[in-house]
Amino acid sequence: MITGVMMESAQDICGMTKGPLRHKETWWWNEEVAEAVREKKIKYGNKKSKKENTEEARMEYKKSRKNAKRVISSAKEKKQKECAIDLNDSECQNEIFRMAKQMVKERQDITGLNCIKGALWKVIIGIKDS
């Protein structure tokens, strides 16, 4: 019981970090990519189902997986070329730097609180880091 109380107080003071993001970088994500991934997931479900567990279902899944990889790589390449062209434009540079700053901020760990403790090790003031 003491351990549970200690964990709760540690979480209150230090905070908790989020788990890993599912899509770490989605600046290249578009409707075509979403459709290809959706189709791949449907085919994966068919491959895993007991009544449709055939070689044909497996081959369809492999084909849709290969298509999804192709669509994703072409979308990334297209978006990277657009960003490279935009680097020469001074107005678009600010947007690109804003996106980079946002990516860095999303990857930072939550630091929690800085505390000032009294003589009996009680927290007197908690200052939140930003």
FENWOBEL-V35247 format. One record per backbone hydrogen bond with DSSP energy under -0.5 kcal/mol. NH is the residue of the N-H (numbers start at 1). CO is the residue of the C=O. If there is no record, write none. Layout:
nh & co
NH & CO
NH & CO
This chain:
nh & co
5 & 1
6 & 2
7 & 3
8 & 4
9 & 5
10 & 6
11 & 7
12 & 8
13 & 9
14 & 10
15 & 10
15 & 11
24 & 22
26 & 24
29 & 26
34 & 30
35 & 31
36 & 32
37 & 33
38 & 34
39 & 35
40 & 36
41 & 37
42 & 38
43 & 39
44 & 40
45 & 41
46 & 42
47 & 43
48 & 44
49 & 45
53 & 50
54 & 52
58 & 54
59 & 55
60 & 56
61 & 57
62 & 58
63 & 59
64 & 60
65 & 61
66 & 62
67 & 63
68 & 64
69 & 65
70 & 66
71 & 67
72 & 68
73 & 69
74 & 70
75 & 71
76 & 72
77 & 73
78 & 74
79 & 75
80 & 76
81 & 77
82 & 78
83 & 79
84 & 80
85 & 81
86 & 82
87 & 83
88 & 85
89 & 86
90 & 88
93 & 89
94 & 90
95 & 91
96 & 92
97 & 93
98 & 94
99 & 95
100 & 96
101 & 97
102 & 98
103 & 99
104 & 100
105 & 101
106 & 102
107 & 103
108 & 104
108 & 105
113 & 13
114 & 127
116 & 125
117 & 115
118 & 122
121 & 118
124 & 116
125 & 116
127 & 114
127 & 125
128 & 126
129 & 112
